[in-house]
């Protein structure tokens, strides 16, 4: 069964970068820079976990293609 890894990469990048950019905008608007600090922690946790999982799935898929 072929999985849609392109969508997984988009979701990973959104979790990593998109949330951080959004909260930087919120911090600029409100002047509360703690939003960026807490969103950075969440973005890194969610984004890197999702990217590592997607990277492993892609490696497994390539391994199966070469068999």
C-alpha positions as CSV (number, residue, x, y, z in Angstrom):
1,X,0.0,0.0,0.0
2,X,1.5,3.3,-1.1
3,X,1.2,6.1,1.4
4,X,0.9,9.8,0.6
5,X,4.3,11.0,1.9
6,X,4.0,14.4,0.2
7,X,1.2,15.3,2.5
8,X,3.2,14.1,5.5
9,X,6.1,16.3,4.5
10,X,3.8,19.3,4.1
11,X,2.3,18.6,7.6
12,X,5.7,18.3,9.1
13,X,6.9,21.6,7.7
14,X,3.7,23.3,8.8
15,X,4.2,21.9,12.3
16,X,7.8,23.0,12.4
17,X,7.7,26.4,10.6
18,X,4.1,27.4,10.1
19,X,3.2,27.4,13.8
20,X,6.3,29.3,14.7
21,X,5.6,32.0,12.1
22,X,2.0,32.3,13.2
23,X,3.0,32.8,16.9
24,X,5.7,35.3,15.9
25,X,2.9,37.3,14.3
26,X,0.8,37.0,17.5
27,X,3.8,38.1,19.6
28,X,4.4,41.1,17.4
29,X,0.7,42.0,17.6
30,X,0.3,41.6,21.3
31,X,3.9,42.4,22.5
32,X,4.0,39.2,24.6
33,X,7.1,37.4,23.4
34,X,6.5,34.4,25.6
35,X,4.2,33.2,22.9
36,X,7.2,32.6,20.7
37,X,9.1,30.7,23.4
38,X,6.3,28.3,24.1
39,X,5.3,27.8,20.5
40,X,9.0,27.1,19.6
41,X,9.0,24.2,22.1
42,X,5.8,22.8,20.7
43,X,6.8,23.3,17.1
44,X,10.1,21.6,17.5
45,X,8.5,18.7,19.4
46,X,5.7,18.1,16.9
47,X,7.7,19.0,13.7
48,X,10.8,17.0,14.4
49,X,8.9,13.9,15.5
50,X,6.7,14.1,12.4
51,X,9.7,14.6,10.1
52,X,11.7,11.7,11.6
53,X,8.7,9.4,11.2
54,X,8.1,10.5,7.6
55,X,11.8,10.2,6.8
56,X,11.8,6.6,8.1
57,X,8.7,5.8,6.1
58,X,10.4,7.2,3.0
59,X,13.5,5.1,3.6
60,X,11.4,2.0,4.0
61,X,9.6,2.8,0.8
62,X,12.8,3.2,-1.1
63,X,14.1,0.0,0.3
64,X,11.1,-1.9,-1.0
65,X,11.4,-0.2,-4.5
66,X,15.0,-1.5,-4.8
67,X,14.0,-5.1,-4.0
